[in-house]
Each structure stands twice: as structure tokens, then as C-alpha cells.
Amino acid sequence: MSTILIKNAQVVNEGEIKAQDLLIKDGRIDKIASTIDAHAEKVINADGLHLFPGLIDDQVHFREPGLTYKANIFTESRAAVAGGTTSFMEMPNTVPNTLTQKLLQDKYDIGQDSSLANYSFFMGAANDNLDEVLKTNPRDVCGIKIFMGSSTGNMLVDNEQSLEAIFSQAPTLIATHCEDEATIQANLAAYKEKYGEHVTIEMHPLIRSAEACYLSSSKAVELAKKNNTRLHILHISTARETALFENTIPLEQKRITAEACIHHLWFSDADYKTKGNFIKWNPAVKTATDRDGILKAVLDGHIDVIATDHAPHTFEEKSQPYLQAPSGGPLVQHALQALLDLVKQGKMTLEQLVQKTAHNTATLFQIEQRGYIREGYWADLVLVDLNKPYTVNKTNILSKCGWSPFEEYTFSSTIEHTLVSGNIAYSNGQIIEVGSGHRLLFNR
């Protein structure tokens, strides 16, 4: 589709909400005005709808290669665009782990062939692959991922010399998973000694404890300050950790930034009683006080972006006893709807939602010409009906795993249309499998 005209949208962008038209030509936003009278091959009547920049999710696990029985880039990018996420950054704990430039390129090749959303892939760090890490191109790779705590994939980096070398020499942004492994293992041993194999999901946030998170996050911040590293700490799960970050300087000047995830803003440890392993994540969902503290930090600027950590496993895997059930779950399809419900509850504004899911992510990663609704920028857009309820059920879940922690929940809003790089990728409940996502580029 070379020209698309969007008429009468309530455009939420850069701190304002305005009634505007948008003309899209050759994938980019050609004109924004209160009224545009122009011929277009496709006209979208957005009367009654709100137009947002497409969400940019800086942390997903799409499981390809090697774990495609759970998910793959095609299926999960379908779920993403159905939920208004137009760009994603995917993690290296696939099989094999993405620890060489060749394996990283293999993932980009898959993305080029099959992704319906714009894509980037993190280069993985290990205790012994510094030479490969240093070859990472900042221009077309989102960053380097370090697991400073083991999670799905056995990519723990725990050698002090390796951490020092990566933090001091990394050619681009480092993103970290922060949980102190020694603390977790000690906690797990203590619970196993007391309960044997009858450790339950309610103990998850006590095993993968707040202390384990703070010890690791504070260590990462210390290393970054020592080496002037560009550090981004993922999925903050405790209120205490938020004090590690600055909120008194512009985002463009920050060397240390942080992310919050949907599940840590939505659920608390009280939900384990009903959701069980289906809200088992690493780091763990913790107390309501932590949840509220994370939201406060998102709004006051200590935490810079909101993402999902979308990490599907099969229903059968998640149905196992706690000790055997893997951590992670699908979230990318319903992230925007969940946040819009927080808006409806008065917990944030539409303008804040856009800032934390699109503007700030683009600024933080220095993404080229995306994340804002601006003339000349790529047309990554989502149109939403804020007053059309949507109930999640197995018939409309698009993640390959076929389940969601939001099943049978009714959101207050419905995603009507999603545009990716100027292509209509989702419209009125239907995926339109034409065109493809583009590889993200970075101004650095």
C-alpha cells in the first residue's frame, strides 16, 4: 500500500492529544494536519478512535531458533502487531544461545523472512565470548544482553573478570537481567530442606527474593558507574531498586536506565493463589507495595520504559509442579490493553503511556525515525477504540502457546488497526500477512 490516509483520529503524541489527519506515503508519515484532503489508495476512518505510536518492546523471547515448539518469530510477531506492538528487541537465550556474530546474523535472517513487526536482536554475553561481543555493531544491533542471574537458557555470567571486561569495553548499550545467583540458590536450598519437593509457587518471590534483586542491580550500577558504561537494567521488580536510578536529568543524558514490565505493574503475590505458575516469572512478581512502587517510579522518571518480557512456554510445561515449571509467559498481545486499563483506573495518563512505551524507548535506544508521530518518520501506528470491551479467550490468543495470564479478563479497549512501517499489519481482528517488519537502525 503506497498511500494511506487516516481521517479524524485523536492523536496521542509528545504530551498532547489532538484531532488530526495523517497521510502516509511509501511507509512514512508524509503529512500531519487538522484536515488533509488528498487522494489515497486506502482511507481509514478513525472517527472515535485514538492513534498512538506503535509500542516498542525492548524485551521479548520469541524462542527461535531451537525452541519453536513454544513459539517462533512469525507467531509471536503476529501476536505483537495484534496488540499494537510494532517493534521488538529479542533476547539471546535461544538454542543455541546467541553468543557469536554468526548466530546473531542467523536470527536477523529469520526476522527478515518472517517477522510482521520491526525487529532487533540482542547479542548475548557469556563468561568466555568477549571477542565476539566486541564485534557487535551499534548501528544495527540493539545491545548486548548479560544475565547477571540465571534464568531460562543457562547464560549466567558470574565471572568477575568477565563482567569487568564487558562493562569496560562494550561498544554499545548493555542490558542486564539482575538477580544474585548465590542468594537465590541459598534460599532455594533452605526451602527444599524444609519442604522437600513440596515447595509451592507462593514461595517463588521469597526464593528469588527482593534482596537477590537489589544485590545484583546495585552491583550492575556500581560497575557501570566505574566504567561509564551505557547500562539498561531490565524488569525491575522491587520498590527498593528504583532508588538506584536518576530522575533529575533528561533521558538523553542518562548513562544508566531502567525498564518495568507489564506483569510487575499488574500482578502481586496475592495473585499466586489463583494464577499459580502462570504468573511465574524471573524476577518474581512480588508484593503490592513493590508493584505500587514500580508504578510510581515509572511515572516520576526513575524508570524510563515499559516492556513485556514476553516469554511463552507451553500450557503443559506451566502446569507442572512449581519446581519443574519454567518461568515466563506470553504478554505482548495484551500489553497495550493492560496499560489502557491502568489509564482508565486513573493510574497513568494516555500521554504517559505513550512516553513510556514508544517515545522513551526510541530515545533510550537511539532508534532511527521511529517511536514518535512525526512527518518523515516511519508509520508505526496503532488505532484503538477506548470504549470497546475485549475479552481474552483461547479463540483470540495468537501466541503459539495458546494461553494467557489474562484469559477471561475483559479489557476496556480494543485494538482496531496496526500499521508497521506503513503497511497495515492488523485490521478489525484480522492479521494481514503482507510486507514485513524492518530491521531497526540506531543513531549511534
C-alpha positions as CSV (number, residue, x, y, z in Angstrom):
1,M,0.0,0.0,0.0
2,S,1.8,3.2,-1.1
3,T,-0.6,5.8,0.2
4,I,-2.9,5.6,3.3
5,L,-5.0,8.4,4.7
6,I,-6.1,8.3,8.3
7,K,-9.0,10.7,9.0
8,N,-10.3,12.2,12.2
9,A,-8.0,10.4,14.7
10,Q,-7.4,11.6,18.3
11,V,-3.6,11.6,18.0
12,V,-1.7,11.0,21.3
13,N,1.8,12.1,20.8
14,E,4.6,14.1,22.5
15,G,2.4,15.1,25.5
16,E,-0.7,16.2,23.6
17,I,-3.9,14.8,22.3
18,K,-5.1,16.4,19.1
19,A,-7.8,15.7,16.4
20,Q,-5.7,15.2,13.3
21,D,-5.4,13.5,9.9
22,L,-2.3,11.6,8.8
23,L,-1.2,10.9,5.2
24,I,1.2,8.0,4.8
25,K,3.3,7.6,1.6
26,D,5.8,4.8,0.9
27,G,5.8,3.7,4.5
28,R,6.4,7.1,6.1
29,I,4.3,9.8,7.6
30,D,4.1,12.4,4.8
31,K,1.8,14.9,6.4
32,I,0.0,15.6,9.7
33,A,-2.7,18.3,9.8
34,S,-6.1,19.1,11.3
35,T,-7.6,18.3,7.8
36,I,-5.9,16.6,4.8
37,D,-7.7,16.5,1.5
38,A,-5.7,14.1,-0.6
39,H,-6.2,11.1,-2.8
40,A,-5.1,7.9,-1.1
41,E,-5.3,4.2,-2.1
42,K,-6.6,3.4,1.4
43,V,-8.7,5.6,3.7
44,I,-9.1,4.7,7.4
45,N,-12.0,6.5,9.1
46,A,-10.6,6.9,12.6
47,D,-13.6,8.8,14.0
48,G,-13.9,7.9,17.7
49,L,-10.5,6.2,17.7
50,H,-7.2,7.2,19.4
51,L,-4.0,7.0,17.4
52,F,-0.8,6.1,19.2
53,P,2.8,5.5,18.1
54,G,3.2,1.7,17.9
55,L,4.7,0.2,21.1
56,I,8.4,-0.6,21.0
57,D,9.0,-3.6,23.2
58,D,12.6,-3.8,24.3
59,Q,12.5,-7.3,25.9
60,V,10.9,-10.3,24.3
61,H,11.7,-14.0,24.0
62,F,10.3,-15.4,20.7
63,R,12.1,-18.8,21.2
64,E,13.5,-19.1,17.7
65,P,15.8,-20.9,16.9
66,G,15.7,-24.1,18.9
67,L,12.5,-23.8,21.0
68,T,10.0,-23.4,18.3
69,Y,7.5,-25.8,19.8
70,K,6.8,-23.0,22.3
71,A,6.9,-20.0,19.8
72,N,8.6,-18.6,16.8
73,I,9.3,-15.1,15.4
74,F,6.4,-15.4,13.0
75,T,3.7,-16.4,15.5
76,E,4.8,-14.0,18.2
77,S,5.2,-11.1,15.8
78,R,1.6,-11.8,14.8
79,A,0.6,-11.5,18.4
80,A,2.6,-8.3,18.8
81,V,1.0,-6.5,15.9
82,A,-2.5,-7.6,17.0
83,G,-1.7,-5.9,20.3
84,G,-0.3,-2.7,18.8
85,T,3.4,-3.5,19.3
86,T,5.1,-2.6,16.1
87,S,8.8,-3.2,17.0
88,F,10.5,-5.6,19.3
89,M,14.0,-6.4,20.6
90,E,14.5,-10.1,21.2
91,M,16.8,-11.9,23.7
92,P,19.7,-14.3,23.1
93,N,18.7,-17.3,25.3
94,T,17.5,-19.4,22.3
95,V,19.1,-22.7,21.3
96,P,21.8,-22.3,20.5
97,N,22.5,-19.2,22.7
98,T,23.2,-16.2,20.5
99,L,26.9,-16.0,21.5
100,T,28.6,-15.4,18.1
101,Q,28.1,-12.9,15.4
102,K,27.2,-15.7,13.0
103,L,24.4,-17.0,15.3
104,L,23.2,-13.4,15.7
105,Q,23.1,-13.0,11.9
106,D,21.1,-16.2,11.6
107,K,18.4,-14.7,13.8
108,Y,18.3,-11.5,11.7
109,D,17.9,-13.7,8.6
110,I,14.9,-15.3,10.3
111,G,13.5,-12.0,11.2
112,Q,13.8,-10.7,7.7
113,D,12.0,-13.7,6.3
114,S,9.2,-14.0,8.8
115,S,8.6,-11.1,11.2
116,L,5.5,-9.0,10.8
117,A,6.8,-6.4,13.2
118,N,10.1,-4.4,13.1
119,Y,12.8,-6.3,14.8
120,S,16.2,-6.2,16.5
121,F,18.1,-8.9,18.4
122,F,20.5,-8.7,21.3
123,M,23.9,-10.1,21.2
124,G,24.4,-12.5,24.1
125,A,27.3,-12.3,26.6
126,A,28.9,-15.2,28.3
127,N,31.9,-15.7,30.6
128,D,34.1,-16.5,27.6
129,N,33.0,-14.7,24.4
130,L,34.3,-11.2,24.8
131,D,35.9,-11.2,21.4
132,E,32.5,-11.9,19.8
133,V,30.8,-9.3,22.0
134,L,33.2,-6.6,20.9
135,K,32.4,-7.2,17.3
136,T,28.8,-6.0,17.8
137,N,27.7,-3.2,15.5
138,P,26.0,-0.4,17.4
139,R,24.3,0.8,14.2
140,D,22.1,-2.2,13.6
141,V,22.1,-4.2,16.9
142,C,20.0,-3.0,19.8
143,G,22.5,-4.0,22.5
144,I,24.4,-6.7,24.5
145,K,22.5,-8.8,27.0
146,I,24.1,-10.1,30.2
147,F,22.3,-12.5,32.5
148,M,23.6,-11.5,36.0
149,G,21.4,-14.2,37.4
150,S,20.4,-17.4,35.7
151,S,17.1,-17.7,34.0
152,T,15.7,-19.7,31.1
153,G,18.7,-20.6,29.0
154,N,21.7,-21.1,31.3
155,M,23.5,-18.0,30.2
156,L,24.7,-16.9,33.6
157,V,27.7,-14.5,33.6
158,D,29.2,-14.8,37.0
159,N,33.0,-14.5,36.4
160,E,34.1,-11.2,37.9
161,Q,36.8,-10.7,35.3
162,S,34.4,-11.3,32.5
163,L,31.9,-8.8,33.9
164,E,34.6,-6.2,34.4
165,A,35.8,-6.7,30.8
166,I,32.4,-6.5,29.3
167,F,31.4,-3.4,31.3
168,S,34.6,-1.6,30.5
169,Q,34.8,-2.5,26.8
170,A,31.3,-2.9,25.4
171,P,30.9,-1.0,22.2
172,T,27.2,-0.2,22.8
173,L,24.3,-0.5,25.4
174,I,24.4,-3.3,27.9
175,A,21.0,-4.7,29.1
176,T,21.1,-6.8,32.2
177,H,18.9,-9.4,34.0
178,C,19.8,-8.7,37.6
179,E,19.3,-11.4,40.3
180,D,22.0,-12.6,42.6
181,E,22.5,-16.3,42.0
182,A,24.2,-17.1,45.3
183,T,21.3,-15.6,47.2
184,I,18.7,-17.5,45.1
185,Q,20.5,-20.8,45.5
186,A,20.8,-20.4,49.2
187,N,17.1,-19.5,49.5
188,L,16.1,-22.5,47.3
189,A,18.2,-24.9,49.4
190,A,16.6,-23.7,52.6
191,Y,13.1,-24.1,51.2
192,K,13.9,-27.5,49.8
193,E,15.3,-28.6,53.2
194,K,12.1,-27.5,54.9
195,Y,9.5,-28.6,52.3
196,G,11.3,-31.2,50.2
197,E,9.6,-31.4,46.8
198,H,6.5,-29.6,48.1
199,V,7.9,-26.1,47.6
200,T,5.0,-24.1,46.1
201,I,4.6,-21.1,43.8
202,E,3.8,-18.8,46.8
203,M,7.4,-19.2,47.8
204,H,8.8,-18.0,44.5
205,P,9.2,-14.3,45.4
206,L,10.9,-15.5,48.7
207,I,13.3,-17.7,46.9
208,R,14.0,-15.2,44.1
209,S,13.9,-12.5,46.7
210,A,13.9,-8.8,46.8
211,E,17.4,-9.0,48.3
212,A,18.7,-11.1,45.4
213,C,17.4,-8.4,43.0
214,Y,18.8,-5.5,44.9
215,L,22.3,-7.1,45.3
216,S,22.6,-7.7,41.6
217,S,21.1,-4.4,40.4
218,S,23.3,-2.4,42.7
219,K,26.3,-4.3,41.5
220,A,25.5,-3.6,37.9
221,V,25.0,0.1,38.7
222,E,28.4,0.1,40.5
223,L,30.1,-1.5,37.6
224,A,28.5,0.9,35.2
225,K,29.5,4.0,37.2
226,K,33.0,2.8,37.5
227,N,33.4,2.2,33.7
228,N,31.0,4.8,32.4
229,T,29.0,2.0,30.8
230,R,25.7,2.6,29.0
231,L,23.6,0.3,31.2
232,H,19.9,-0.6,30.9
233,I,18.5,-2.8,33.7
234,L,15.6,-4.9,32.7
235,H,12.4,-5.8,34.5
236,I,12.7,-4.0,37.9
237,S,10.6,-6.0,40.3
238,T,11.1,-4.2,43.7
239,A,10.4,-0.8,45.0
240,R,13.8,-0.7,46.7
241,E,15.6,-1.0,43.4
242,T,14.0,2.2,41.9
243,A,16.2,4.4,44.2
244,L,19.2,3.2,42.2
245,F,18.2,5.3,39.2
246,E,18.2,9.1,38.5
247,N,15.2,11.2,37.6
248,T,16.7,14.6,37.7
249,I,18.4,14.6,34.3
250,P,17.0,14.3,30.8
251,L,16.8,10.8,29.4
252,E,19.2,11.7,26.6
253,Q,21.9,12.3,29.2
254,K,21.4,9.2,31.3
255,R,24.1,6.5,31.3
256,I,22.0,4.2,33.5
257,T,18.4,3.5,32.7
258,A,15.7,1.0,33.7
259,E,12.7,-0.9,32.5
260,A,9.4,-2.0,34.1
261,C,7.3,-4.9,32.8
262,I,3.6,-5.3,32.5
263,H,3.3,-8.2,35.0
264,H,5.2,-6.3,37.7
265,L,2.8,-3.4,37.2
266,W,-0.4,-5.6,37.2
267,F,0.0,-8.6,39.5
268,S,1.1,-9.0,43.1
269,D,2.0,-12.0,45.3
270,A,-1.7,-12.3,46.2
271,D,-2.4,-13.4,42.7
272,Y,-0.4,-16.6,43.0
273,K,-3.4,-18.2,44.7
274,T,-5.5,-18.1,41.6
275,K,-2.9,-17.8,38.8
276,G,-0.2,-20.2,40.1
277,N,2.7,-21.0,37.8
278,F,1.0,-19.0,35.0
279,I,2.4,-15.8,36.7
280,K,5.8,-17.4,37.5
281,W,8.4,-15.0,36.1
282,N,12.0,-14.3,36.8
283,P,12.4,-11.9,38.6
284,A,9.3,-12.8,40.6
285,V,6.1,-10.9,40.9
286,K,6.4,-9.6,44.5
287,T,4.3,-7.6,46.9
288,A,1.6,-5.0,46.2
289,T,4.0,-2.4,47.8
290,D,6.6,-3.3,45.2
291,R,4.0,-3.1,42.4
292,D,2.9,0.3,43.5
293,G,6.5,1.5,44.0
294,I,7.4,0.4,40.5
295,L,4.5,2.3,39.0
296,K,5.4,5.4,41.0
297,A,9.0,5.1,39.6
298,V,7.7,4.8,36.1
299,L,5.6,8.0,36.5
300,D,8.3,10.1,38.3
301,G,11.1,9.1,35.8
302,H,13.2,6.8,37.9
303,I,12.1,4.0,35.5
304,D,12.3,5.0,31.9
305,V,10.3,2.5,29.8
306,I,7.6,-0.2,30.0
307,A,8.0,-3.6,28.2
308,T,6.7,-7.1,28.5
309,D,9.4,-9.8,28.8
310,H,7.1,-11.8,26.7
311,A,8.4,-15.4,27.2
312,P,6.0,-18.2,26.3
313,H,6.1,-21.8,27.4
314,T,3.5,-24.5,26.7
315,F,0.5,-24.9,28.9
316,E,1.8,-28.4,29.8
317,E,5.1,-27.0,30.9
318,K,3.5,-24.4,33.1
319,S,1.1,-27.0,34.6
320,Q,3.9,-28.9,36.2
321,P,4.7,-28.6,39.9
322,Y,6.4,-25.4,40.9
323,L,10.0,-26.7,40.9
324,Q,9.6,-28.1,37.4
325,A,7.5,-25.3,35.8
326,P,9.6,-22.8,33.8
327,S,9.4,-19.1,34.4
328,G,7.9,-16.7,31.8
329,G,4.6,-16.2,30.0
330,P,3.0,-14.5,26.9
331,L,2.2,-10.8,27.3
332,V,2.9,-9.0,24.0
333,Q,-0.6,-9.3,22.6
334,H,-2.3,-7.6,25.6
335,A,0.3,-5.1,26.8
336,L,-1.3,-2.0,25.4
337,Q,-4.8,-3.1,26.6
338,A,-3.5,-3.7,30.1
339,L,-1.9,-0.3,30.2
340,L,-5.0,1.4,28.9
341,D,-6.9,-0.2,31.8
342,L,-4.4,1.4,34.1
343,V,-5.2,4.6,32.4
344,K,-8.9,4.0,32.9
345,Q,-8.2,3.3,36.6
346,G,-6.6,6.7,36.9
347,K,-3.1,5.3,37.5
348,M,-1.5,7.0,34.5
349,T,-2.5,9.2,31.5
350,L,-2.6,8.4,27.8
351,E,0.3,10.8,27.3
352,Q,2.4,9.0,30.0
353,L,1.6,5.6,28.4
354,V,2.9,6.8,25.0
355,Q,6.0,8.3,26.5
356,K,7.0,5.1,28.4
357,T,6.1,2.6,25.6
358,A,7.3,4.5,22.5
359,H,8.9,7.9,22.9
360,N,11.3,6.9,25.7
361,T,12.2,3.5,24.2
362,A,13.1,5.2,20.9
363,T,15.2,7.9,22.7
364,L,16.9,5.5,25.1
365,F,18.0,3.1,22.3
366,Q,18.5,5.9,19.8
367,I,16.2,4.3,17.3
368,E,16.2,5.9,13.9
369,Q,13.0,7.6,12.9
370,R,10.6,5.6,15.0
371,G,8.7,6.0,18.3
372,Y,7.1,9.3,17.5
373,I,4.3,10.5,15.2
374,R,6.3,13.0,13.1
375,E,6.4,13.9,9.5
376,G,9.2,11.9,7.8
377,Y,9.2,9.1,10.4
378,W,8.2,5.6,9.7
379,A,4.4,5.0,10.1
380,D,4.4,2.6,13.1
381,L,0.9,3.3,14.4
382,V,-1.9,1.8,16.3
383,L,-5.6,2.8,16.3
384,V,-7.6,1.9,19.4
385,D,-11.2,2.1,20.5
386,L,-11.0,3.1,24.1
387,N,-14.7,2.2,24.7
388,K,-15.0,-1.2,23.1
389,P,-14.6,-4.0,25.6
390,Y,-12.4,-7.0,24.6
391,T,-12.5,-10.4,26.4
392,V,-9.4,-12.6,26.2
393,N,-10.1,-16.2,25.4
394,K,-8.5,-19.2,23.7
395,T,-10.1,-18.3,20.4
396,N,-8.4,-15.0,20.1
397,I,-5.0,-15.7,21.6
398,L,-2.3,-15.6,18.9
399,S,0.8,-16.6,20.7
400,K,1.7,-20.2,19.7
401,C,1.5,-21.4,23.3
402,G,-2.3,-20.8,23.3
403,W,-2.8,-19.4,26.8
404,S,-2.5,-16.0,28.5
405,P,-2.4,-14.9,32.2
406,F,-5.2,-12.5,31.1
407,E,-7.6,-15.3,30.0
408,E,-11.3,-14.5,30.6
409,Y,-10.4,-10.9,31.6
410,T,-12.3,-8.2,29.8
411,F,-10.2,-5.2,28.9
412,S,-11.9,-1.9,28.4
413,S,-10.4,-1.2,24.9
414,T,-9.9,-2.9,21.6
415,I,-7.0,-2.6,19.1
416,E,-8.6,-1.8,15.7
417,H,-5.7,-1.3,13.3
418,T,-1.9,-1.6,13.5
419,L,0.5,-0.2,10.9
420,V,4.1,-1.4,10.7
421,S,6.5,0.6,8.5
422,G,3.5,1.9,6.6
423,N,1.9,-1.5,6.0
424,I,-1.5,-2.4,7.5
425,A,-0.5,-5.5,9.6
426,Y,-3.7,-5.9,11.6
427,S,-7.2,-4.6,11.0
428,N,-10.6,-5.4,12.6
429,G,-9.4,-8.6,14.2
430,Q,-7.5,-9.9,11.2
431,I,-3.8,-10.3,10.6
432,I,-2.8,-9.1,7.2
433,E,0.3,-11.0,6.2
434,V,1.7,-8.7,3.6
435,G,5.0,-6.9,3.7
436,S,7.3,-7.5,6.6
437,G,8.8,-5.7,9.5
438,H,12.0,-3.8,9.0
439,R,15.3,-4.2,10.8
440,L,15.7,-1.4,13.4
441,L,18.5,1.0,12.9
442,F,20.1,3.1,15.7
443,N,21.7,6.6,15.6
444,R,24.9,5.7,17.4
